[in-house]
C-alpha cells in the first residue's frame, strides 16, 4: 500500500526527537530509529490522536458532570428544589402480597347520590384526595373516616381537571369550576395548592373556548376541555384557544401562546419538559365535523 508523499510539517525549526533508551532500530541495534515517510506519518497521526483524545476526554468529562450515567457509574440522587417536578424511583417490593395501608370511606351518601372524586397524590406523610369541590389530606397508615382529615381545602366549585405531577415541596395544581350553581359554569379556574398542609398558594382565572370547529358558538360546558400540568417553575394550562404558563411561586402569568385556527390546544404533558397537544380540523364538506377523518 502506498502512503504517498510525506506530509508537510508546520513552518519553523522542529525540535530534535531523542530516541528513548533501550529502543532498538530495525536492524536490532541500539542506534537511533530511522525516520522514513511512514514513521513521519505515524508520528503525525499519534499527535492528532492525542489531540482528539484530549478533546474527547474533555467532552466526556463535561457530559459526565451533567449526567452521572455517562461515566458508567451510578450517581448520587440530586436533591430536587421546590420548583422542580418531583421524580421518584420505585423499588421492587420484597413480596407480591399486599396489605391494607390506608382506607377512607364516605358512608353518609344517600342512595343514588353521585360525587366525583378526581385526583389523588401522596407525600411522605399525607395522602391527598379530591372529593367534589374539596381537597382532603389524610394521614398515611390509618383507617380514616369522615372527620379524621388532617386538612381540608374547599374550592368555589367542583374539581374539573388535575395533574399527577407534584413539585419537590409537595405542591400541585387543580382546575375547578367557579359559580357551580350556574348551569353554564365553565372550567376556567386554576388553583396551586400545598398538599402537606392543605393551603391554597394562589388561584387564577384563564379564558374558555369550546372544542370543535364551531368554537365560540353557544355555551355548552360539555365541550370545554382544559388541561393542566407542571414543568420546572411553571403551571401550564391549555384552554383550547391557547396555553398559559403561570409562575409557581407568585401565580403571575409568565407567558401565553395562541393556537392558530383551525387548531386548538387540547392538553399538555409536563415533567422535565413541556409538550402541548394540538387538535386540528381539516373541514371536509362531505363528512361530519367531528369525524376522525376530519381531525389531525
ZADO-1210 file (C-alpha; in nm, 4 decimals, padded with zeros to 6 digits):
<atoms>
<atom x="00.0000" y="00.0000" z="00.0000" code="UNK" pos="1"/>
<atom x="00.1373" y="00.3401" z="-00.0927" code="UNK" pos="2"/>
<atom x="00.1244" y="00.6173" z="00.1680" code="UNK" pos="3"/>
<atom x="00.2045" y="00.8900" z="-00.0830" code="UNK" pos="4"/>
<atom x="00.4473" y="01.1730" z="-00.0201" code="UNK" pos="5"/>
<atom x="00.5389" y="01.2588" z="00.3386" code="UNK" pos="6"/>
<atom x="00.3059" y="01.5149" z="00.4991" code="UNK" pos="7"/>
<atom x="00.4213" y="01.8728" z="00.5129" code="UNK" pos="8"/>
<atom x="00.5395" y="01.9846" z="00.8537" code="UNK" pos="9"/>
<atom x="00.4482" y="02.3184" z="01.0149" code="UNK" pos="10"/>
<atom x="00.6947" y="02.6028" z="00.9498" code="UNK" pos="11"/>
<atom x="00.9736" y="02.6765" z="01.1917" code="UNK" pos="12"/>
<atom x="01.2564" y="02.4647" z="01.3276" code="UNK" pos="13"/>
<atom x="01.1480" y="02.1333" z="01.4635" code="UNK" pos="14"/>
<atom x="01.2884" y="02.0164" z="01.7953" code="UNK" pos="15"/>
<atom x="01.5046" y="01.7064" z="01.7587" code="UNK" pos="16"/>
<atom x="01.3488" y="01.3894" z="01.8903" code="UNK" pos="17"/>
<atom x="01.5787" y="01.1854" z="02.1099" code="UNK" pos="18"/>
<atom x="01.5305" y="00.8090" z="02.0856" code="UNK" pos="19"/>
<atom x="01.4287" y="00.6517" z="02.4156" code="UNK" pos="20"/>
<atom x="01.6824" y="00.4403" z="02.5972" code="UNK" pos="21"/>
<atom x="01.6760" y="00.0721" z="02.5114" code="UNK" pos="22"/>
<atom x="01.4788" y="00.1328" z="02.1912" code="UNK" pos="23"/>
<atom x="01.6049" y="-00.0831" z="01.9033" code="UNK" pos="24"/>
<atom x="01.6152" y="00.0046" z="01.5385" code="UNK" pos="25"/>
<atom x="01.5083" y="-00.2186" z="01.2518" code="UNK" pos="26"/>
<atom x="01.8433" y="-00.3906" z="01.2498" code="UNK" pos="27"/>
<atom x="01.8294" y="-00.4897" z="01.6147" code="UNK" pos="28"/>
<atom x="02.0941" y="-00.2397" z="01.7180" code="UNK" pos="29"/>
<atom x="02.0658" y="00.0300" z="01.9781" code="UNK" pos="30"/>
<atom x="02.1135" y="00.3192" z="01.7357" code="UNK" pos="31"/>
<atom x="01.8519" y="00.5833" z="01.6558" code="UNK" pos="32"/>
<atom x="01.5416" y="00.4743" z="01.4681" code="UNK" pos="33"/>
<atom x="01.5343" y="00.5807" z="01.1044" code="UNK" pos="34"/>
<atom x="01.2504" y="00.8223" z="01.0277" code="UNK" pos="35"/>
<atom x="01.1035" y="00.7353" z="00.6893" code="UNK" pos="36"/>
<atom x="00.7809" y="00.8695" z="00.5378" code="UNK" pos="37"/>
<atom x="00.5763" y="00.6043" z="00.7171" code="UNK" pos="38"/>
<atom x="00.7355" y="00.6870" z="01.0513" code="UNK" pos="39"/>
<atom x="00.6629" y="01.0574" z="00.9984" code="UNK" pos="40"/>
<atom x="00.3022" y="00.9816" z="00.9067" code="UNK" pos="41"/>
<atom x="00.2537" y="00.7616" z="01.2135" code="UNK" pos="42"/>
<atom x="00.4107" y="01.0292" z="01.4287" code="UNK" pos="43"/>
<atom x="00.1702" y="01.2880" z="01.2922" code="UNK" pos="44"/>
<atom x="-00.1229" y="01.0508" z="01.3444" code="UNK" pos="45"/>
<atom x="-00.0130" y="00.9982" z="01.7025" code="UNK" pos="46"/>
<atom x="-00.0143" y="01.3730" z="01.7599" code="UNK" pos="47"/>
<atom x="-00.3594" y="01.4036" z="01.6007" code="UNK" pos="48"/>
<atom x="-00.4927" y="01.1133" z="01.8077" code="UNK" pos="49"/>
<atom x="-00.3552" y="01.2635" z="02.1266" code="UNK" pos="50"/>
<atom x="-00.5249" y="01.5910" z="02.0407" code="UNK" pos="51"/>
<atom x="-00.8509" y="01.4157" z="01.9541" code="UNK" pos="52"/>
<atom x="-00.8451" y="01.2062" z="02.2698" code="UNK" pos="53"/>
<atom x="-00.7748" y="01.5156" z="02.4724" code="UNK" pos="54"/>
<atom x="-01.0756" y="01.6901" z="02.3196" code="UNK" pos="55"/>
<atom x="-01.2929" y="01.3805" z="02.3512" code="UNK" pos="56"/>
<atom x="-01.1895" y="01.3388" z="02.7117" code="UNK" pos="57"/>
<atom x="-01.2975" y="01.6956" z="02.7836" code="UNK" pos="58"/>
<atom x="-01.6306" y="01.6389" z="02.6099" code="UNK" pos="59"/>
<atom x="-01.6947" y="01.3190" z="02.8028" code="UNK" pos="60"/>
<atom x="-01.5975" y="01.4873" z="03.1272" code="UNK" pos="61"/>
<atom x="-01.8327" y="01.7736" z="03.0529" code="UNK" pos="62"/>
<atom x="-02.1208" y="01.5367" z="02.9768" code="UNK" pos="63"/>
<atom x="-02.0404" y="01.3205" z="03.2747" code="UNK" pos="64"/>
<atom x="-02.0734" y="01.6140" z="03.5088" code="UNK" pos="65"/>
<atom x="-02.4301" y="01.6670" z="03.3903" code="UNK" pos="66"/>
<atom x="-02.5307" y="01.3029" z="03.3529" code="UNK" pos="67"/>
<atom x="-02.3950" y="01.0533" z="03.6080" code="UNK" pos="68"/>
<atom x="-02.4881" y="00.7645" z="03.3761" code="UNK" pos="69"/>
<atom x="-02.2388" y="00.8805" z="03.1126" code="UNK" pos="70"/>
<atom x="-01.9442" y="00.7598" z="03.3204" code="UNK" pos="71"/>
<atom x="-02.0973" y="00.4164" z="03.3707" code="UNK" pos="72"/>
<atom x="-02.1239" y="00.4626" z="03.7469" code="UNK" pos="73"/>
<atom x="-02.4395" y="00.5248" z="03.9436" code="UNK" pos="74"/>
<atom x="-02.4564" y="00.8878" z="04.0512" code="UNK" pos="75"/>
<atom x="-02.5975" y="01.0065" z="04.3782" code="UNK" pos="76"/>
<atom x="-02.9559" y="01.1354" z="04.3674" code="UNK" pos="77"/>
<atom x="-02.9710" y="01.5095" z="04.3221" code="UNK" pos="78"/>
<atom x="-03.1962" y="01.6813" z="04.5714" code="UNK" pos="79"/>
<atom x="-03.4874" y="01.8425" z="04.3903" code="UNK" pos="80"/>
<atom x="-03.5750" y="02.2028" z="04.4570" code="UNK" pos="81"/>
<atom x="-03.9209" y="02.3435" z="04.5326" code="UNK" pos="82"/>
<atom x="-03.9733" y="02.4463" z="04.1692" code="UNK" pos="83"/>
<atom x="-03.8766" y="02.1069" z="04.0241" code="UNK" pos="84"/>
<atom x="-04.1318" y="01.8442" z="03.9304" code="UNK" pos="85"/>
<atom x="-04.0863" y="01.5535" z="04.1690" code="UNK" pos="86"/>
<atom x="-03.9326" y="01.2367" z="04.0289" code="UNK" pos="87"/>
<atom x="-03.9482" y="00.9154" z="04.2279" code="UNK" pos="88"/>
<atom x="-03.7882" y="00.5760" z="04.1728" code="UNK" pos="89"/>
<atom x="-03.9967" y="00.2827" z="04.2843" code="UNK" pos="90"/>
<atom x="-03.8205" y="-00.0243" z="04.4225" code="UNK" pos="91"/>
<atom x="-03.9296" y="-00.3784" z="04.3538" code="UNK" pos="92"/>
<atom x="-04.1327" y="-00.4989" z="04.6546" code="UNK" pos="93"/>
<atom x="-03.9922" y="-00.7842" z="04.8589" code="UNK" pos="94"/>
<atom x="-04.3253" y="-00.9668" z="04.8386" code="UNK" pos="95"/>
<atom x="-04.6129" y="-00.9714" z="04.5926" code="UNK" pos="96"/>
<atom x="-04.8622" y="-00.9938" z="04.8792" code="UNK" pos="97"/>
<atom x="-05.0258" y="-00.6598" z="04.9553" code="UNK" pos="98"/>
<atom x="-05.1516" y="-00.5302" z="05.2880" code="UNK" pos="99"/>
<atom x="-05.4112" y="-00.2628" z="05.3554" code="UNK" pos="100"/>
<atom x="-05.2138" y="00.0527" z="05.4351" code="UNK" pos="101"/>
<atom x="-05.4894" y="00.3097" z="05.4064" code="UNK" pos="102"/>
<atom x="-05.8661" y="00.3298" z="05.3796" code="UNK" pos="103"/>
<atom x="-06.1145" y="00.6142" z="05.3674" code="UNK" pos="104"/>
<atom x="-06.4876" y="00.5568" z="05.3456" code="UNK" pos="105"/>
<atom x="-06.7688" y="00.8019" z="05.2838" code="UNK" pos="106"/>
<atom x="-07.0714" y="00.6466" z="05.4495" code="UNK" pos="107"/>
<atom x="-07.3079" y="00.9440" z="05.4588" code="UNK" pos="108"/>
<atom x="-07.4029" y="00.9387" z="05.0906" code="UNK" pos="109"/>
<atom x="-07.7665" y="00.8929" z="05.0004" code="UNK" pos="110"/>
<atom x="-07.8834" y="00.6178" z="04.7638" code="UNK" pos="111"/>
<atom x="-07.8337" y="00.7303" z="04.4048" code="UNK" pos="112"/>
<atom x="-07.6085" y="01.0191" z="04.5031" code="UNK" pos="113"/>
<atom x="-07.3080" y="01.0677" z="04.2771" code="UNK" pos="114"/>
<atom x="-06.9890" y="01.2524" z="04.3703" code="UNK" pos="115"/>
<atom x="-06.6822" y="01.2975" z="04.1513" code="UNK" pos="116"/>
<atom x="-06.3513" y="01.2101" z="04.3208" code="UNK" pos="117"/>
<atom x="-06.0802" y="01.3376" z="04.0826" code="UNK" pos="118"/>
<atom x="-05.7104" y="01.3194" z="04.1584" code="UNK" pos="119"/>
<atom x="-05.5010" y="01.1518" z="04.4270" code="UNK" pos="120"/>
<atom x="-05.1489" y="01.2406" z="04.5431" code="UNK" pos="121"/>
<atom x="-04.9122" y="01.1134" z="04.8112" code="UNK" pos="122"/>
<atom x="-04.6350" y="01.2850" z="05.0042" code="UNK" pos="123"/>
<atom x="-04.4126" y="01.1303" z="05.2704" code="UNK" pos="124"/>
<atom x="-04.6863" y="01.1772" z="05.5317" code="UNK" pos="125"/>
<atom x="-05.0135" y="01.2778" z="05.3604" code="UNK" pos="126"/>
<atom x="-05.2454" y="01.1141" z="05.1096" code="UNK" pos="127"/>
<atom x="-05.4482" y="01.3879" z="04.9397" code="UNK" pos="128"/>
<atom x="-05.7731" y="01.3187" z="04.7551" code="UNK" pos="129"/>
<atom x="-06.0095" y="01.5320" z="04.5536" code="UNK" pos="130"/>
<atom x="-06.3744" y="01.4873" z="04.6518" code="UNK" pos="131"/>
<atom x="-06.6160" y="01.7012" z="04.4501" code="UNK" pos="132"/>
<atom x="-06.5145" y="02.0593" z="04.5363" code="UNK" pos="133"/>
<atom x="-06.2814" y="01.9729" z="04.8270" code="UNK" pos="134"/>
<atom x="-05.9220" y="01.8540" z="04.8657" code="UNK" pos="135"/>
<atom x="-05.8765" y="01.6443" z="05.1792" code="UNK" pos="136"/>
<atom x="-05.5476" y="01.5348" z="05.3363" code="UNK" pos="137"/>
<atom x="-05.5338" y="01.2140" z="05.5392" code="UNK" pos="138"/>
<atom x="-05.2553" y="01.0514" z="05.7377" code="UNK" pos="139"/>
<atom x="-05.0999" y="00.7546" z="05.5606" code="UNK" pos="140"/>
<atom x="-05.1219" y="00.4287" z="05.7527" code="UNK" pos="141"/>
<atom x="-05.4603" y="00.4939" z="05.9128" code="UNK" pos="142"/>
<atom x="-05.8136" y="00.3676" z="05.8765" code="UNK" pos="143"/>
<atom x="-05.9713" y="00.7096" z="05.8367" code="UNK" pos="144"/>
<atom x="-06.3330" y="00.8169" z="05.8463" code="UNK" pos="145"/>
<atom x="-06.5002" y="01.1486" z="05.7678" code="UNK" pos="146"/>
<atom x="-06.3805" y="01.3944" z="06.0301" code="UNK" pos="147"/>
<atom x="-06.0338" y="01.2364" z="06.0583" code="UNK" pos="148"/>
<atom x="-05.8889" y="01.4556" z="05.7847" code="UNK" pos="149"/>
<atom x="-05.5645" y="01.6321" z="05.8689" code="UNK" pos="150"/>
<atom x="-05.6571" y="01.9182" z="05.6388" code="UNK" pos="151"/>
<atom x="-05.9375" y="02.0292" z="05.4086" code="UNK" pos="152"/>
<atom x="-05.9328" y="02.2853" z="05.1297" code="UNK" pos="153"/>
<atom x="-06.2680" y="02.3912" z="04.9899" code="UNK" pos="154"/>
<atom x="-06.2811" y="02.5378" z="04.6397" code="UNK" pos="155"/>
<atom x="-06.5534" y="02.7564" z="04.4880" code="UNK" pos="156"/>
<atom x="-06.6673" y="02.4772" z="04.2605" code="UNK" pos="157"/>
<atom x="-06.6136" y="02.1129" z="04.1636" code="UNK" pos="158"/>
<atom x="-06.2676" y="01.9995" z="04.0551" code="UNK" pos="159"/>
<atom x="-06.2680" y="01.9603" z="03.6765" code="UNK" pos="160"/>
<atom x="-05.9025" y="01.8926" z="03.5968" code="UNK" pos="161"/>
<atom x="-05.5802" y="01.7899" z="03.7650" code="UNK" pos="162"/>
<atom x="-05.2235" y="01.6746" z="03.7023" code="UNK" pos="163"/>
<atom x="-05.0482" y="01.3751" z="03.8509" code="UNK" pos="164"/>
<atom x="-04.7305" y="01.5798" z="03.8906" code="UNK" pos="165"/>
<atom x="-04.6122" y="01.7128" z="04.2273" code="UNK" pos="166"/>
<atom x="-04.3296" y="01.9585" z="04.2955" code="UNK" pos="167"/>
<atom x="-04.0249" y="01.8978" z="04.5112" code="UNK" pos="168"/>
<atom x="-04.2002" y="02.0658" z="04.8051" code="UNK" pos="169"/>
<atom x="-04.5269" y="01.8706" z="04.7583" code="UNK" pos="170"/>
<atom x="-04.7421" y="02.1176" z="04.5675" code="UNK" pos="171"/>
<atom x="-04.9719" y="02.0535" z="04.2738" code="UNK" pos="172"/>
<atom x="-05.2355" y="02.2231" z="04.0588" code="UNK" pos="173"/>
<atom x="-05.6041" y="02.1534" z="04.0010" code="UNK" pos="174"/>
<atom x="-05.8707" y="02.3113" z="03.7828" code="UNK" pos="175"/>
<atom x="-06.2171" y="02.3890" z="03.9176" code="UNK" pos="176"/>
<atom x="-06.5432" y="02.5445" z="03.8098" code="UNK" pos="177"/>
<atom x="-06.6487" y="02.8734" z="03.9668" code="UNK" pos="178"/>
<atom x="-07.0147" y="02.9521" z="04.0411" code="UNK" pos="179"/>
<atom x="-07.1020" y="02.5848" z="04.0283" code="UNK" pos="180"/>
<atom x="-07.4664" y="02.6734" z="04.0856" code="UNK" pos="181"/>
<atom x="-07.4822" y="02.8050" z="03.7278" code="UNK" pos="182"/>
<atom x="-07.5661" y="02.5529" z="03.4586" code="UNK" pos="183"/>
<atom x="-07.3135" y="02.7067" z="03.2192" code="UNK" pos="184"/>
<atom x="-07.0270" y="02.7141" z="03.4684" code="UNK" pos="185"/>
<atom x="-06.7022" y="02.6747" z="03.2781" code="UNK" pos="186"/>
<atom x="-06.3863" y="02.5021" z="03.3963" code="UNK" pos="187"/>
<atom x="-06.1795" y="02.8217" z="03.3946" code="UNK" pos="188"/>
<atom x="-06.0157" y="02.8410" z="03.7384" code="UNK" pos="189"/>
<atom x="-05.6734" y="02.7087" z="03.8414" code="UNK" pos="190"/>
<atom x="-05.5518" y="02.6598" z="04.1979" code="UNK" pos="191"/>
<atom x="-05.1978" y="02.5839" z="04.3145" code="UNK" pos="192"/>
<atom x="-05.2120" y="02.4044" z="04.6481" code="UNK" pos="193"/>
<atom x="-04.9796" y="02.2729" z="04.9191" code="UNK" pos="194"/>
<atom x="-05.0634" y="01.9078" z="04.9779" code="UNK" pos="195"/>
<atom x="-04.8905" y="01.8804" z="05.3168" code="UNK" pos="196"/>
<atom x="-05.0975" y="02.1469" z="05.4921" code="UNK" pos="197"/>
<atom x="-05.3934" y="02.1805" z="05.2565" code="UNK" pos="198"/>
<atom x="-05.3375" y="02.5515" z="05.1974" code="UNK" pos="199"/>
<atom x="-05.4127" y="02.7470" z="04.8834" code="UNK" pos="200"/>
<atom x="-05.0918" y="02.9012" z="04.7477" code="UNK" pos="201"/>
<atom x="-05.2652" y="03.1032" z="04.4729" code="UNK" pos="202"/>
<atom x="-05.5511" y="03.0817" z="04.2270" code="UNK" pos="203"/>
<atom x="-05.6180" y="03.2342" z="03.8871" code="UNK" pos="204"/>
<atom x="-05.8638" y="03.2546" z="03.6018" code="UNK" pos="205"/>
<atom x="-05.7997" y="03.1663" z="03.2383" code="UNK" pos="206"/>
<atom x="-06.0092" y="03.2047" z="02.9198" code="UNK" pos="207"/>
<atom x="-06.2543" y="02.9461" z="02.7934" code="UNK" pos="208"/>
<atom x="-06.3037" y="02.8007" z="02.4486" code="UNK" pos="209"/>
<atom x="-06.5295" y="02.5274" z="02.3231" code="UNK" pos="210"/>
<atom x="-06.3625" y="02.2431" z="02.1398" code="UNK" pos="211"/>
<atom x="-06.4555" y="02.1881" z="01.7788" code="UNK" pos="212"/>
<atom x="-06.4778" y="02.3827" z="01.4550" code="UNK" pos="213"/>
<atom x="-06.7773" y="02.5827" z="01.5895" code="UNK" pos="214"/>
<atom x="-06.5688" y="02.7256" z="01.8744" code="UNK" pos="215"/>
<atom x="-06.7270" y="03.0290" z="02.0335" code="UNK" pos="216"/>
<atom x="-07.0844" y="02.9475" z="01.9309" code="UNK" pos="217"/>
<atom x="-07.3228" y="02.8606" z="02.2117" code="UNK" pos="218"/>
<atom x="-07.2449" y="02.7844" z="02.5758" code="UNK" pos="219"/>
<atom x="-07.2081" y="02.4129" z="02.6214" code="UNK" pos="220"/>
<atom x="-06.9731" y="02.3343" z="02.9121" code="UNK" pos="221"/>
<atom x="-06.9556" y="01.9727" z="02.7952" code="UNK" pos="222"/>
<atom x="-06.7350" y="02.0879" z="02.5076" code="UNK" pos="223"/>
<atom x="-06.4950" y="02.2625" z="02.7445" code="UNK" pos="224"/>
<atom x="-06.1721" y="02.0606" z="02.7721" code="UNK" pos="225"/>
<atom x="-05.8939" y="02.2496" z="02.9521" code="UNK" pos="226"/>
<atom x="-05.5834" y="02.0707" z="03.0797" code="UNK" pos="227"/>
<atom x="-05.3161" y="02.1398" z="03.3398" code="UNK" pos="228"/>
<atom x="-04.9636" y="02.0126" z="03.4031" code="UNK" pos="229"/>
<atom x="-04.6386" y="02.1122" z="03.5743" code="UNK" pos="230"/>
<atom x="-04.2925" y="02.1828" z="03.4364" code="UNK" pos="231"/>
<atom x="-03.9959" y="02.3460" z="03.6105" code="UNK" pos="232"/>
<atom x="-04.1223" y="02.6587" z="03.7861" code="UNK" pos="233"/>
<atom x="-04.4352" y="02.6654" z="03.5697" code="UNK" pos="234"/>
<atom x="-04.8006" y="02.5653" z="03.5915" code="UNK" pos="235"/>
<atom x="-04.9196" y="02.5231" z="03.2313" code="UNK" pos="236"/>
<atom x="-05.2903" y="02.5378" z="03.1435" code="UNK" pos="237"/>
<atom x="-05.4298" y="02.4620" z="02.7978" code="UNK" pos="238"/>
<atom x="-05.7736" y="02.6120" z="02.7316" code="UNK" pos="239"/>
<atom x="-05.8380" y="02.5442" z="02.3636" code="UNK" pos="240"/>
<atom x="-05.7529" y="02.8837" z="02.2218" code="UNK" pos="241"/>
<atom x="-05.4031" y="02.8724" z="02.3655" code="UNK" pos="242"/>
<atom x="-05.1833" y="02.7880" z="02.6630" code="UNK" pos="243"/>
<atom x="-05.0986" y="02.9935" z="02.9712" code="UNK" pos="244"/>
<atom x="-04.7833" y="02.9469" z="03.1796" code="UNK" pos="245"/>
<atom x="-04.8140" y="03.0609" z="03.5416" code="UNK" pos="246"/>
<atom x="-04.5250" y="03.1277" z="03.7773" code="UNK" pos="247"/>
<atom x="-04.5299" y="02.8623" z="04.0515" code="UNK" pos="248"/>
<atom x="-04.4276" y="03.0966" z="04.3302" code="UNK" pos="249"/>
<atom x="-04.6438" y="03.4013" z="04.2597" code="UNK" pos="250"/>
<atom x="-04.9181" y="03.2832" z="04.0263" code="UNK" pos="251"/>
<atom x="-04.8423" y="03.5581" z="03.7769" code="UNK" pos="252"/>
<atom x="-04.8558" y="03.4907" z="03.4021" code="UNK" pos="253"/>
<atom x="-04.5093" y="03.4076" z="03.2691" code="UNK" pos="254"/>
<atom x="-04.6089" y="03.3555" z="02.9063" code="UNK" pos="255"/>
<atom x="-04.9049" y="03.2816" z="02.6791" code="UNK" pos="256"/>
<atom x="-04.9406" y="03.1188" z="02.3392" code="UNK" pos="257"/>
<atom x="-05.2282" y="03.1291" z="02.0922" code="UNK" pos="258"/>
<atom x="-05.3481" y="02.8391" z="01.8803" code="UNK" pos="259"/>
<atom x="-05.3928" y="02.9270" z="01.5131" code="UNK" pos="260"/>
<atom x="-05.7241" y="02.8291" z="01.3543" code="UNK" pos="261"/>
<atom x="-05.8353" y="02.5677" z="01.2695" code="UNK" pos="262"/>
<atom x="-05.6312" y="02.4188" z="01.5555" code="UNK" pos="263"/>
<atom x="-05.6748" y="02.4236" z="01.9333" code="UNK" pos="264"/>
<atom x="-05.4543" y="02.3345" z="02.2298" code="UNK" pos="265"/>
<atom x="-05.6176" y="02.0233" z="02.3727" code="UNK" pos="266"/>
<atom x="-05.3882" y="01.9090" z="02.6504" code="UNK" pos="267"/>
<atom x="-05.0318" y="01.9088" z="02.7796" code="UNK" pos="268"/>
<atom x="-04.7743" y="01.6782" z="02.9355" code="UNK" pos="269"/>
<atom x="-04.5125" y="01.8085" z="03.1782" code="UNK" pos="270"/>
<atom x="-04.2228" y="01.6926" z="03.3920" code="UNK" pos="271"/>
<atom x="-03.8703" y="01.7664" z="03.2719" code="UNK" pos="272"/>
<atom x="-04.0135" y="01.9433" z="02.9683" code="UNK" pos="273"/>
<atom x="-04.3478" y="02.0576" z="02.8305" code="UNK" pos="274"/>
<atom x="-04.5431" y="01.9121" z="02.5379" code="UNK" pos="275"/>
<atom x="-04.8670" y="02.0694" z="02.4141" code="UNK" pos="276"/>
<atom x="-05.1090" y="01.8618" z="02.2070" code="UNK" pos="277"/>
<atom x="-05.2899" y="02.0376" z="01.9243" code="UNK" pos="278"/>
<atom x="-05.6075" y="01.9190" z="01.7550" code="UNK" pos="279"/>
<atom x="-05.6820" y="02.0469" z="01.4054" code="UNK" pos="280"/>
<atom x="-05.9876" y="02.0198" z="01.1794" code="UNK" pos="281"/>
<atom x="-05.9458" y="01.9843" z="00.8035" code="UNK" pos="282"/>
<atom x="-06.3011" y="02.0986" z="00.7281" code="UNK" pos="283"/>
<atom x="-06.4148" y="01.8396" z="00.4733" code="UNK" pos="284"/>
<atom x="-06.7643" y="01.9227" z="00.3472" code="UNK" pos="285"/>
<atom x="-06.8662" y="01.5623" z="00.2836" code="UNK" pos="286"/>
<atom x="-06.8001" y="01.4425" z="00.6418" code="UNK" pos="287"/>
<atom x="-06.9460" y="01.5298" z="00.9821" code="UNK" pos="288"/>
<atom x="-06.7449" y="01.7957" z="01.1667" code="UNK" pos="289"/>
<atom x="-06.6411" y="01.5524" z="01.4427" code="UNK" pos="290"/>
<atom x="-06.5442" y="01.2683" z="01.2098" code="UNK" pos="291"/>
<atom x="-06.1982" y="01.1344" z="01.2922" code="UNK" pos="292"/>
<atom x="-06.1092" y="01.1701" z="00.9216" code="UNK" pos="293"/>
<atom x="-06.1530" y="01.5450" z="00.9669" code="UNK" pos="294"/>
<atom x="-05.9206" y="01.5635" z="01.2670" code="UNK" pos="295"/>
<atom x="-05.5425" y="01.5632" z="01.2966" code="UNK" pos="296"/>
</atoms>
